[in-house]
Amino acid sequence: MDASARFVSRPLHVTDCVHCPLRHSTLLEPLTLSKLKEVHQGLHSLQCFIPAKQYLYTATDRVHDLFVVYRGWVILYQDLKDGARQIQRIALAGDLITPSLDPKVPAMHNAQAVTDVQICAFPLHDLTRALQSTPELSIKLSQLYQEQMRLCQEHITNIGRKSAEERIAYLLLELCNRVRQRTETSDESIELPLTQEQIADCVGLTPIHVNRIFRQLREKGLIEMTRRRLVMRNENALIDLAQFEPQVVV
C-alpha cells in the first residue's frame, strides 16, 4: 500500500517551516533564515492530523515522504511471528521519522500514534533536491541518524544486560530528558501517555512485570504516577540506578 493514502485526506495546512517553533530541534536547525526561506520554497510540505491509535504507515507500506513530528507521541515497532511486538523507538515533537529513503522499499516497521499527532510530511523527491543543493541539510541528516543509532545501541545494552528495574528507570529518564529538551523546561514532571503494555514492549518485559517495577520505584520514593503524569521524586537516585548518561539522549 502507498502510505500517503493514510494521511493525505486529513491535511491541516501547508507548513511554514520559517515560523515553526520546533525548528531548533529538527532537520532544518542549521539553516540561516534566508537559506531556510530558499529551501522552504522548494519543499512541498504538508501538516497532517493522525488520531491516537491510528497508523502513519505500516511495515508493508511504500512511503514516499520523510516526517517530522510537530505535536504528539508516535511509536515505531516491529511485529514478531508469535504475536508479540518490540517497540524500537518513541518519536516526540521535533523528531525525524524516516521509514525508508527509497520509496520502492517497504518501511519494515509500523508507525502508530500514541496520542493525537500532527505530522509534517516532506516528499522524498523534494528533499533529495534540497539535500543536493544545501550541504548543511546533508550534514544535519547524518548527525540525526548517528544520534538515533547511539540511542538504539543504548537500548540494546539495556535490554541485554540490565535488570528490569534498571531498564524501566532508564526509559523514564530518557523520556523525561527528551521532553525537557524540546520544551526547554526543567519541570520534575512530564506527561507520560504510554500504557504499561507499551512500556513493556519497549524494554522486553511483560505488563505484569512492569506494574511490579513501577510499584517498587514508587515505594522507594523515586517516582510518582498521577493521571498519566510522571513525577520524578528522586531523580539523582534514579540516575544512579539506571546508570543513565544524559548526553546519550537525543
Rosetta silent file (secondary structure, phi, psi, omega in degrees, C-alpha in Angstrom):
SEQUENCE: MDASARFVSRPLHVTDCVHCPLRHSTLLEPLTLSKLKEVHQGLHSLQCFIPAKQYLYTATDRVHDLFVVYRGWVILYQDLKDGARQIQRIALAGDLITPSLDPKVPAMHNAQAVTDVQICAFPLHDLTRALQSTPELSIKLSQLYQEQMRLCQEHITNIGRKSAEERIAYLLLELCNRVRQRTETSDESIELPLTQEQIADCVGLTPIHVNRIFRQLREKGLIEMTRRRLVMRNENALIDLAQFEPQVVV
SCORE:     score description
SCORE:     0.000 S_00000001
   1 L     0.000  143.228  173.802    0.000    0.000    0.000 S_00000001
   2 E   -78.581  117.381 -173.267    1.114    3.567   -0.678 S_00000001
   3 L   -62.818  -25.332 -177.300    1.371    5.136    2.799 S_00000001
   4 H   -60.514  -24.243  179.493    0.353    8.587    1.559 S_00000001
   5 H   -66.649  -19.077 -177.797   -3.220    7.309    1.311 S_00000001
   6 H   -75.182  -28.017 -173.150   -3.323    7.066    5.110 S_00000001
   7 H  -129.506  -10.720 -174.783   -2.963   10.758    5.783 S_00000001
   8 L   -65.847  -23.843 -179.976   -3.360   12.813    2.626 S_00000001
   9 L   -81.325   -2.448 -178.564   -7.121   13.040    3.189 S_00000001
  10 L  -124.210   43.611 -179.992   -6.567   14.691    6.574 S_00000001
  11 E   -70.653  148.955  176.482   -4.304   17.663    5.806 S_00000001
  12 E   -98.585  -55.052  177.138   -4.347   20.635    8.170 S_00000001
  13 E  -172.180  167.733  176.280   -2.435   23.267    6.246 S_00000001
  14 L   -73.919  127.330 -175.164    0.814   23.819    4.402 S_00000001
  15 L   -71.736  135.159  174.314    3.562   24.020    6.984 S_00000001
  16 L   -99.782   96.695 -175.925    5.537   27.240    7.274 S_00000001
  17 H   -63.786  -27.748 -177.524    8.991   25.969    8.239 S_00000001
  18 H   -61.475  -38.444 -176.108   10.260   29.521    8.687 S_00000001
  19 H  -104.581   13.197 -178.239    7.996   30.105   11.685 S_00000001
  20 L   -66.851  126.071 -179.625    7.988   26.558   13.075 S_00000001
  21 L   -68.828  -12.350 -178.757    8.524   26.616   16.870 S_00000001
  22 L   -99.487    5.680 -173.474   10.376   23.282   16.619 S_00000001
  23 H   -57.122  -32.255 -177.193   12.920   24.429   14.050 S_00000001
  24 H   -66.831  -16.380 -175.809   15.721   24.497   16.626 S_00000001
  25 H  -120.382   15.949 -176.924   15.424   20.729   17.166 S_00000001
  26 L  -119.988 -173.193  179.991   14.743   19.415   13.663 S_00000001
  27 L   -56.525  -29.779 -174.164   16.488   18.777   10.362 S_00000001
  28 L   -86.328    3.532 -175.138   16.205   22.482    9.463 S_00000001
  29 L   -53.266  -44.582 -170.956   18.091   23.656   12.560 S_00000001
  30 L   -76.952   -4.772 -173.630   21.416   24.621   10.920 S_00000001
  31 L   -83.136  139.685  171.814   19.913   26.876    8.240 S_00000001
  32 L   -70.316  164.715 -177.370   20.003   30.650    8.389 S_00000001
  33 H   -60.582  -42.303 -178.823   16.669   32.401    7.963 S_00000001
  34 H   -66.771  -40.394  178.974   17.442   33.434    4.378 S_00000001
  35 H   -69.243  -36.323  179.124   18.592   29.922    3.437 S_00000001
  36 H   -63.765  -42.262  178.129   15.567   28.404    5.150 S_00000001
  37 H   -61.484  -38.447  179.267   13.217   30.588    3.105 S_00000001
  38 H   -66.163  -45.176 -179.462   15.014   29.465   -0.057 S_00000001
  39 H   -67.088  -40.867 -177.182   14.789   25.779    0.866 S_00000001
  40 H   -60.192  -33.212  179.892   11.176   26.078    2.003 S_00000001
  41 H   -63.914  -26.734 -179.205   10.128   27.319   -1.431 S_00000001
  42 H   -97.312   -3.011  179.929   11.284   24.011   -2.914 S_00000001
  43 L  -103.769  116.354  178.882    9.771   21.760   -0.241 S_00000001
  44 L   -88.752   78.537 -175.059    6.120   20.860   -0.772 S_00000001
  45 L   -89.254  156.056 -179.367    5.418   20.159    2.869 S_00000001
  46 E  -143.009  136.552  176.558    2.079   19.272    4.397 S_00000001
  47 E  -104.525  127.632 -172.367    0.980   19.106    8.015 S_00000001
  48 E  -127.118  155.697  179.593   -1.467   16.293    8.752 S_00000001
  49 E  -103.853  129.545  176.304   -3.510   15.039   11.694 S_00000001
  50 E  -120.187  115.028  179.456   -3.247   11.408   12.837 S_00000001
  51 L   -64.468  153.911  176.731   -5.745   10.367   15.549 S_00000001
  52 L   -53.851  139.501  178.436   -4.481    8.402   18.545 S_00000001
  53 L    77.429   -6.151  176.980   -4.056    4.668   17.846 S_00000001
  54 L   -87.827  164.097 -174.877   -4.114    5.202   14.073 S_00000001
  55 E  -101.316  135.443  168.892   -1.165    4.389   11.812 S_00000001
  56 E   -74.478  -42.868  172.595    1.043    6.805    9.958 S_00000001
  57 E  -162.295  165.733  177.463    2.262    3.778    7.980 S_00000001
  58 L  -118.349  173.575 -172.679    2.723    0.026    8.418 S_00000001
  59 L   -61.608  -25.934 -177.630    5.643   -2.308    7.762 S_00000001
  60 L   -96.027   -2.366 -177.818    4.473   -3.238    4.260 S_00000001
  61 L   -73.488  146.568  168.825    3.732    0.308    3.093 S_00000001
  62 E   -94.543  118.989 -171.925    5.766    2.079    0.452 S_00000001
  63 L  -108.359  127.008 -176.446    6.433    5.506    1.905 S_00000001
  64 L  -104.274   12.082 -175.654    7.196    8.487   -0.323 S_00000001
  65 E  -134.406  157.097  166.644    7.734   11.005    2.480 S_00000001
  66 E  -106.042  145.469 -173.211   10.004   11.871    5.352 S_00000001
  67 E  -123.318  148.713  169.155    8.201   13.018    8.508 S_00000001
  68 E  -124.947  130.184  178.040    8.793   15.374   11.399 S_00000001
  69 E   -75.108  121.014  179.054    6.585   15.112   14.481 S_00000001
  70 E   -90.625  -36.916  178.982    5.047   18.520   15.125 S_00000001
  71 E  -156.505  138.691  175.124    2.976   17.514   18.145 S_00000001
  72 L   105.977 -176.545 -177.409    2.301   14.250   19.998 S_00000001
  73 L  -121.186  137.264  178.106    3.902   10.819   20.531 S_00000001
  74 E  -130.019  135.166  174.384    4.494    8.095   17.923 S_00000001
  75 E  -103.741  139.017  175.542    5.772    4.553   18.500 S_00000001
  76 E  -112.321  123.349 -173.913    7.844    2.722   15.887 S_00000001
  77 E  -149.056  163.043  174.372    7.745   -1.048   16.278 S_00000001
  78 E  -114.706  139.699  173.262    8.077   -4.458   14.645 S_00000001
  79 E   -86.247  139.585  177.797    5.593   -7.297   14.956 S_00000001
  80 L  -101.199  161.331 -175.466    7.012  -10.718   15.809 S_00000001
  81 L   -64.402  -26.371 -178.941    5.744  -14.047   14.491 S_00000001
  82 L   -85.211    6.003  179.050    4.446  -15.093   17.916 S_00000001
  83 L    95.083   -9.882  177.294    2.177  -12.044   18.086 S_00000001
  84 L   -78.636  173.583  176.050    4.459  -10.019   20.336 S_00000001
  85 E  -141.629  156.417  174.949    5.985   -6.712   19.311 S_00000001
  86 E  -122.327  115.704  174.617    9.169   -4.787   20.002 S_00000001
  87 E   -78.501  119.007 -175.620    8.935   -1.012   20.224 S_00000001
  88 E   -91.826  -26.065 -175.185   12.194    0.233   18.776 S_00000001
  89 E  -161.200  148.204  173.012   11.730    3.942   19.185 S_00000001
  90 E  -116.403  118.144 -178.878    9.403    6.591   20.570 S_00000001
  91 E   -96.032  130.088 -179.379    9.223    9.728   18.424 S_00000001
  92 L  -114.439  177.666  179.836    8.375   13.013   20.134 S_00000001
  93 L   -54.215  130.163 -178.974    7.794   16.563   18.903 S_00000001
  94 L    94.699  -12.828 -176.731   10.716   17.654   16.726 S_00000001
  95 L   -79.989  147.627  177.676   11.836   14.096   15.949 S_00000001
  96 E   -91.066  135.816  174.900   12.563   12.890   12.447 S_00000001
  97 E  -121.995  118.524 -177.373   10.871    9.711   11.169 S_00000001
  98 L  -123.398   91.128 -179.614   12.431    8.139    8.085 S_00000001
  99 L   -57.887  -46.495  178.533   10.655    4.900    7.060 S_00000001
 100 L  -167.170  140.333  176.828   12.901    4.470    4.011 S_00000001
 101 L   -85.636   -1.539  175.871   14.842    6.820    1.801 S_00000001
 102 L  -119.273  108.752 -176.380   13.860    4.621   -1.148 S_00000001
 103 L   -63.437  -11.334  177.478   10.077    4.675   -1.809 S_00000001
 104 L   -82.030  -15.068 -177.185   10.376    1.309   -3.588 S_00000001
 105 L  -100.312  127.505  179.160   11.451   -0.362   -0.331 S_00000001
 106 E   -59.648  157.712 -175.211    8.746   -1.145    2.292 S_00000001
 107 L   -63.677  -35.391  179.392    9.050    0.568    5.669 S_00000001
 108 L    74.443   -0.485  173.195    9.775   -2.729    7.557 S_00000001
 109 L  -151.128  164.981  179.503    8.251   -1.313   10.751 S_00000001
 110 E  -100.614  146.151  174.449    4.972    0.227   11.898 S_00000001
 111 E  -123.053  113.560 -174.966    4.462    3.835   12.988 S_00000001
 112 E  -124.056  137.267  178.157    1.421    4.310   15.248 S_00000001
 113 E   -73.351  128.380  173.720    0.160    7.420   17.012 S_00000001
 114 L   -83.159  -45.938  175.139    0.055    7.074   20.811 S_00000001
 115 L  -111.688  176.729  166.739   -1.690   10.422   21.233 S_00000001
 116 L   -59.337  135.694 -171.407   -3.370   12.627   18.663 S_00000001
 117 E  -129.887  142.438  167.264   -0.466   13.629   16.437 S_00000001
 118 E  -110.523  128.730 -175.326    0.381   16.372   13.977 S_00000001
 119 E  -121.375  135.173  170.975    2.934   15.311   11.395 S_00000001
 120 E   -96.908  123.326 -177.859    4.865   17.380    8.865 S_00000001
 121 E  -107.640  133.216  179.457    5.372   15.377    5.659 S_00000001
 122 E  -124.537  116.417  178.884    8.135   16.171    3.148 S_00000001
 123 E   -56.630  136.371 -175.991    8.154   14.344   -0.220 S_00000001
 124 H   -61.711  -37.185 -177.664   11.402   12.444   -0.686 S_00000001
 125 H   -67.172  -34.272  175.842   11.988   13.728   -4.221 S_00000001
 126 H   -70.433  -41.230 -178.341   11.789   17.340   -2.989 S_00000001
 127 H   -65.357  -37.928  178.942   14.005   16.594   -0.015 S_00000001
 128 H   -58.828  -44.787  178.229   16.611   14.908   -2.235 S_00000001
 129 H   -63.619  -40.062 -179.961   16.928   18.061   -4.301 S_00000001
 130 H   -64.731  -39.465  179.279   17.177   20.180   -1.153 S_00000001
 131 H   -65.545  -38.378 -179.369   19.942   17.946    0.236 S_00000001
 132 H   -66.973  -34.713 -176.715   21.895   18.191   -3.010 S_00000001
 133 H   -92.101  -12.032 -175.817   21.734   21.966   -3.063 S_00000001
 134 L  -131.682   94.046 -178.111   22.209   22.524    0.677 S_00000001
 135 H   -57.194  -31.553 -179.516   25.185   20.722    2.287 S_00000001
 136 H   -59.075  -36.511  178.856   24.090   21.861    5.763 S_00000001
 137 H   -66.825  -41.769  179.431   20.985   19.685    5.447 S_00000001
 138 H   -62.017  -42.676  179.467   23.019   16.627    4.463 S_00000001
 139 H   -64.913  -43.941 -179.836   25.329   17.085    7.440 S_00000001
 140 H   -64.286  -41.218  179.077   22.408   17.566    9.834 S_00000001
 141 H   -61.774  -41.639  177.487   20.615   14.484    8.486 S_00000001
 142 H   -63.096  -40.372  178.663   23.770   12.428    9.032 S_00000001
 143 H   -64.115  -42.101  179.254   24.060   13.750   12.593 S_00000001
 144 H   -63.060  -40.496  177.411   20.434   12.877   13.350 S_00000001
 145 H   -63.331  -42.090  179.827   20.978    9.329   12.082 S_00000001
 146 H   -63.973  -40.944  179.663   24.107    8.975   14.226 S_00000001
 147 H   -66.285  -40.084  177.877   22.269   10.222   17.320 S_00000001
 148 H   -66.177  -39.611  178.086   19.388    7.816   16.710 S_00000001
 149 H   -63.609  -39.833  179.315   21.835    4.933   16.227 S_00000001
 150 H   -63.859  -40.256  178.712   23.583    5.793   19.509 S_00000001
 151 H   -67.490  -40.466  177.111   20.261    5.759   21.337 S_00000001
 152 H   -62.735  -38.499  177.942   19.310    2.424   19.742 S_00000001
 153 H   -63.952  -36.575  177.239   22.643    0.955   20.853 S_00000001
 154 H   -66.860  -37.843  177.433   21.905    2.063   24.390 S_00000001
 155 H   -63.469  -39.796  178.368   18.507    0.363   24.207 S_00000001
 156 H   -61.720  -43.623  178.439   20.167   -2.884   23.113 S_00000001
 157 H   -62.246  -42.571 -179.244   22.511   -2.713   26.105 S_00000001
 158 H   -60.653  -48.633 -177.257   19.615   -2.041   28.464 S_00000001
 159 H   -68.129  -36.907 -174.697   17.565   -4.995   27.245 S_00000001
 160 H   -83.700  -27.007 -169.296   20.523   -7.364   27.042 S_00000001
 161 H  -130.002   -5.036 -176.463   22.464   -6.518   30.187 S_00000001
 162 L  -110.249  157.044  178.146   20.380   -4.579   32.711 S_00000001
 163 L   -71.041  167.248  179.608   17.822   -5.670   35.265 S_00000001
 164 H   -58.810  -43.232 -179.080   14.113   -4.977   34.799 S_00000001
 165 H   -63.928  -41.386  179.840   14.257   -2.137   37.318 S_00000001
 166 H   -67.007  -39.150  179.672   17.259   -0.565   35.593 S_00000001
 167 H   -61.137  -48.018 -177.106   15.630   -0.831   32.147 S_00000001
 168 H   -69.165  -39.871  177.464   12.451    0.946   33.218 S_00000001
 169 H   -59.753  -42.552  179.583   14.343    3.580   35.196 S_00000001
 170 H   -63.392  -45.743 -179.282   16.465    4.309   32.117 S_00000001
 171 H   -59.911  -43.960 -179.536   13.436    4.582   29.828 S_00000001
 172 H   -63.907  -41.074  178.539   11.682    7.013   32.191 S_00000001
 173 H   -66.885  -41.639  178.897   14.792    9.186   32.471 S_00000001
 174 H   -59.268  -49.819 -178.891   15.323    9.134   28.718 S_00000001
 175 H   -63.646  -42.329 -179.669   11.763   10.258   28.002 S_00000001
 176 H   -61.540  -44.178 -179.173   11.846   12.894   30.727 S_00000001
 177 H   -69.132  -37.162  178.724   15.085   14.393   29.414 S_00000001
 178 H   -66.915  -41.618  177.644   13.920   14.356   25.803 S_00000001
 179 H   -63.210  -42.497  179.161   10.670   16.139   26.699 S_00000001
 180 H   -60.925  -42.235  179.373   12.618   18.719   28.708 S_00000001
 181 H   -60.536  -39.057 -176.044   14.956   19.388   25.789 S_00000001
 182 H   -78.772  -30.825  179.495   12.052   20.020   23.456 S_00000001
 183 H   -95.501   -6.757  179.526   10.053   22.184   25.844 S_00000001
 184 L    54.372   45.562  176.477   13.186   23.897   27.242 S_00000001
 185 L  -127.771  169.807  176.756   11.975   23.402   30.809 S_00000001
 186 L  -123.717   28.810 -178.681   13.327   21.652   33.890 S_00000001
 187 L   -57.522  146.182  178.379    9.993   20.502   35.312 S_00000001
 188 L   -82.637   -3.327  179.230   10.155   17.477   37.568 S_00000001
 189 E  -131.073  150.543  176.015    7.059   16.015   35.876 S_00000001
 190 E  -137.736  159.158  170.194    6.087   15.216   32.295 S_00000001
 191 E   -69.975  134.846  177.774    3.037   13.802   30.544 S_00000001
 192 L  -128.717   89.952 -174.731    3.510   10.053   30.047 S_00000001
 193 L   -81.785   -0.704 -178.970    0.789    8.768   27.683 S_00000001
 194 L   -71.789  140.874  172.581    2.324    5.293   27.302 S_00000001
 195 L   -81.157  166.062  176.952    0.423    2.317   28.678 S_00000001
 196 H   -65.010  -30.073  176.050    2.184   -0.296   30.792 S_00000001
 197 H   -65.610  -41.899  178.373    1.856   -2.676   27.850 S_00000001
 198 H   -66.768  -40.544  176.125    3.682   -0.201   25.597 S_00000001
 199 H   -61.334  -41.722  178.124    6.394    0.305   28.215 S_00000001
 200 H   -59.569  -40.554 -179.663    6.722   -3.480   28.442 S_00000001
 201 H   -72.235  -18.690  174.757    7.175   -3.679   24.668 S_00000001
 202 H   -76.483  -38.432 -169.430    9.916   -1.043   24.877 S_00000001
 203 H  -111.430    6.655  175.080   12.002   -2.878   27.466 S_00000001
 204 L    72.991   37.865  179.047   11.272   -6.539   26.711 S_00000001
 205 L  -126.604  176.358  173.913    9.141   -7.338   29.776 S_00000001
 206 L   -92.077  155.173  176.975    5.544   -8.334   30.475 S_00000001
 207 H   -57.296  -35.888  178.988    2.953   -5.743   31.571 S_00000001
 208 H   -63.188  -42.449  179.066    2.640   -7.550   34.914 S_00000001
 209 H   -65.053  -40.589  178.442    6.385   -7.227   35.479 S_00000001
 210 H   -61.902  -43.317  178.237    6.261   -3.541   34.526 S_00000001
 211 H   -58.344  -42.222 -179.880    3.443   -2.962   37.024 S_00000001
 212 H   -65.820  -40.445 -179.989    5.512   -4.582   39.761 S_00000001
 213 H   -67.600  -40.432  177.352    8.586   -2.470   38.952 S_00000001
 214 H   -59.944  -41.277  178.715    6.554    0.746   38.953 S_00000001
 215 H   -62.977  -41.441  178.657    5.247   -0.171   42.392 S_00000001
 216 H   -63.593  -42.438  179.701    8.792   -0.779   43.627 S_00000001
 217 H   -65.349  -36.365  176.123   10.001    2.567   42.261 S_00000001
 218 H   -67.441  -44.141 -178.642    7.087    4.338   43.963 S_00000001
 219 H   -63.708  -29.291  177.673    7.738    2.559   47.278 S_00000001
 220 L   -81.971   -3.376  179.452   11.392    3.651   47.118 S_00000001
 221 L    75.996   23.513 -177.289   10.259    7.253   46.681 S_00000001
 222 L   -90.859  -35.815 -177.988   11.836    7.588   43.218 S_00000001
 223 E  -139.922  169.459  171.587    8.762    8.319   41.082 S_00000001
 224 E  -145.678  140.877  176.486    5.052    9.034   41.269 S_00000001
 225 E  -116.313  121.766 -179.499    2.377    8.488   38.592 S_00000001
 226 E  -137.333  112.147  176.232   -0.679   10.761   38.670 S_00000001
 227 L    50.438   55.699  177.945   -3.227   10.920   35.854 S_00000001
 228 L    61.789   25.771  172.053   -0.779    9.945   33.121 S_00000001
 229 E  -118.371  134.094  176.614    1.894   12.257   34.508 S_00000001
 230 E   -95.889  125.186  178.531    5.286   11.002   35.615 S_00000001
 231 E  -113.169  125.505  177.163    6.761   12.855   38.595 S_00000001
 232 E   -85.201  107.783 -179.573   10.461   12.469   39.405 S_00000001
 233 L   -86.248  -32.955  178.304   10.667   12.355   43.211 S_00000001
 234 L  -145.453   79.618 -172.769   14.370   11.482   43.473 S_00000001
 235 H   -66.615  -36.427 -179.803   15.938   11.885   40.058 S_00000001
 236 H   -62.917  -41.128  178.302   19.544   11.551   41.235 S_00000001
 237 H   -66.832  -36.343  178.435   18.828    8.171   42.797 S_00000001
 238 H   -66.356  -39.268  177.391   17.031    7.097   39.622 S_00000001
 239 H   -61.958  -43.965  178.186   20.055    8.170   37.548 S_00000001
 240 H   -63.024  -42.404 -179.263   22.352    6.070   39.736 S_00000001
 241 H   -63.008  -44.224 -174.230   20.020    3.086   39.486 S_00000001
 242 H   -83.961  -10.800 -172.657   19.718    3.277   35.696 S_00000001
 243 L    55.454   50.428 -171.495   23.388    4.157   35.027 S_00000001
 244 L   -89.943  135.652  176.814   21.944    6.953   32.946 S_00000001
 245 L  -121.024  106.271 -175.109   24.060    9.333   30.869 S_00000001
 246 H   -55.978  -29.320 -176.787   22.025   12.353   29.658 S_00000001
 247 H   -66.889  -14.767  178.696   24.404   13.076   26.761 S_00000001
 248 H   -77.124  -24.506 -174.166   23.237    9.879   25.047 S_00000001
 249 L   -73.209  140.382  176.403   19.681   11.200   24.788 S_00000001
 250 L  -118.924    0.000    0.000   18.568   12.895   21.555 S_00000001
